[in-house]
């Protein structure tokens, strides 16, 4: 007997927990609707936009071409 419970009760608790987790994941997935498309060719970091007019945080993290 796992956790001091009868097998019947243990199986019911585990089954209810699994169904609850799967239902919760489905609800969150349907609410946020993630973009699951995969681009054909991922962009290279060197191809990032190098705009001199960026300000603040965007200027710090922008990638500039050196060639």
C-alpha positions, 0 to 999 in steps of 0.5 A: 500500500503506497503512502498508507492508502488502499490501492483503490484509493491510491489509483483514484487519487493518481487518476484524478491528479493526472486528469486535472493536470492534463485538463489544466494544460489544455486550458492554458494552451487554448487560452494563450494559443502559442505559435507552433509554426517552424520557420524554414530557415532560422535567421542568423544573428548577423542578419539582425537589424542594425538601426542607428536610431535605436534608443535605450535598451534596444540600442544595447542589445542590437547586433551591428554588422562589422563587415 
